[in-house]
Amino acid sequence: MRTPFACLIIVALLQLPACAPHVAVVEEADSQSTLPDNSILWIQHAVEFRAVARQAYAEAGRDLDGFLADSGWTALPGVTADA
């Protein structure tokens, strides 16, 4: 009965280092790297980003007149028209 329990404890202890954060490795890579971040490259070059941005601005433009006409509407999160 003790052998399976001991094996379980050993396996659990061997897996603990895998849960440790790798912050030091990430900091070293950032300080030595001169390449831009992938998210910046995606924003600068992806056709999908341009399409999503155009869609968001077009939708906002269509809704803007209705929002401005509604005196109870506010763009501030968590704020009601009564405040």
JOGIQUI-V663715 format. One record per residue. N is the residue number from 0. RES is the residue in three letters. PSI is psi in whole degrees, -180 to 180 (* if undefined). NEAR is the number of other ideal C-beta (glycine too) atoms within 10 Angstrom. D_FIRST is the distance of its C-alpha to the first C-alpha in whole Angstrom. Layout:
n->N res->RES psi->PSI near->NEAR d_first->D_FIRST
n->N res->RES psi->PSI near->NEAR d_first->D_FIRST
This chain:
n->0 res->MET psi->-33 near->5 d_first->0
n->1 res->ARG psi->-27 near->6 d_first->4
n->2 res->THR psi->-48 near->7 d_first->6
n->3 res->PRO psi->-37 near->8 d_first->6
n->4 res->PHE psi->-41 near->9 d_first->7
n->5 res->ALA psi->-40 near->10 d_first->9
n->6 res->CYS psi->-40 near->10 d_first->11
n->7 res->LEU psi->-42 near->10 d_first->12
n->8 res->ILE psi->-43 near->10 d_first->13
n->9 res->ILE psi->-44 near->10 d_first->15
n->10 res->VAL psi->-42 near->9 d_first->16
n->11 res->ALA psi->-42 near->9 d_first->17
n->12 res->LEU psi->-34 near->9 d_first->19
n->13 res->LEU psi->-24 near->9 d_first->21
n->14 res->GLN psi->-10 near->9 d_first->22
n->15 res->LEU psi->-41 near->8 d_first->24
n->16 res->PRO psi->-25 near->7 d_first->27
n->17 res->ALA psi->-21 near->6 d_first->28
n->18 res->CYS psi->-11 near->6 d_first->28
n->19 res->ALA psi->140 near->7 d_first->31
n->20 res->PRO psi->150 near->7 d_first->34
n->21 res->HIS psi->49 near->8 d_first->37
n->22 res->VAL psi->-43 near->8 d_first->40
n->23 res->ALA psi->-39 near->8 d_first->41
n->24 res->VAL psi->-41 near->9 d_first->41
n->25 res->VAL psi->-41 near->10 d_first->43
n->26 res->GLU psi->-40 near->10 d_first->46
n->27 res->GLU psi->-41 near->10 d_first->46
n->28 res->ALA psi->-39 near->10 d_first->47
n->29 res->ASP psi->-39 near->9 d_first->49
n->30 res->SER psi->-27 near->7 d_first->51
n->31 res->GLN psi->-17 near->7 d_first->52
n->32 res->SER psi->134 near->9 d_first->53
n->33 res->THR psi->1 near->4 d_first->56
n->34 res->LEU psi->144 near->7 d_first->55
n->35 res->PRO psi->157 near->9 d_first->56
n->36 res->ASP psi->148 near->10 d_first->53
n->37 res->ASN psi->-33 near->8 d_first->52
n->38 res->SER psi->-36 near->9 d_first->53
n->39 res->ILE psi->-43 near->10 d_first->56
n->40 res->LEU psi->-38 near->11 d_first->57
n->41 res->TRP psi->-43 near->11 d_first->56
n->42 res->ILE psi->-37 near->12 d_first->58
n->43 res->GLN psi->-29 near->9 d_first->61
n->44 res->HIS psi->-14 near->9 d_first->61
n->45 res->ALA psi->132 near->11 d_first->59
n->46 res->VAL psi->-33 near->7 d_first->61
n->47 res->GLU psi->-40 near->8 d_first->59
n->48 res->PHE psi->-44 near->13 d_first->59
n->49 res->ARG psi->-41 near->11 d_first->63
n->50 res->ALA psi->-43 near->10 d_first->62
n->51 res->VAL psi->-40 near->11 d_first->60
n->52 res->ALA psi->-44 near->11 d_first->62
n->53 res->ARG psi->-41 near->10 d_first->65
n->54 res->GLN psi->-43 near->10 d_first->63
n->55 res->ALA psi->-44 near->10 d_first->62
n->56 res->TYR psi->-37 near->10 d_first->66
n->57 res->ALA psi->-43 near->10 d_first->68
n->58 res->GLU psi->-42 near->10 d_first->65
n->59 res->ALA psi->-39 near->10 d_first->66
n->60 res->GLY psi->-38 near->9 d_first->70
n->61 res->ARG psi->-35 near->9 d_first->70
n->62 res->ASP psi->-15 near->11 d_first->68
n->63 res->LEU psi->-46 near->10 d_first->70
n->64 res->ASP psi->-41 near->9 d_first->73
n->65 res->GLY psi->-39 near->9 d_first->72
n->66 res->PHE psi->-41 near->11 d_first->70
n->67 res->LEU psi->-32 near->9 d_first->73
n->68 res->ALA psi->-25 near->8 d_first->75
n->69 res->ASP psi->111 near->10 d_first->72
n->70 res->SER psi->-17 near->7 d_first->72
n->71 res->GLY psi->-4 near->7 d_first->69
n->72 res->TRP psi->141 near->11 d_first->67
n->73 res->THR psi->148 near->13 d_first->66
n->74 res->ALA psi->-9 near->6 d_first->64
n->75 res->LEU psi->125 near->7 d_first->62
n->76 res->PRO psi->135 near->5 d_first->58
n->77 res->GLY psi->2 near->6 d_first->58
n->78 res->VAL psi->131 near->9 d_first->61
n->79 res->THR psi->167 near->8 d_first->63
n->80 res->ALA psi->-22 near->9 d_first->67
n->81 res->ASP psi->-25 near->5 d_first->68
n->82 res->ALA psi->* near->7 d_first->66
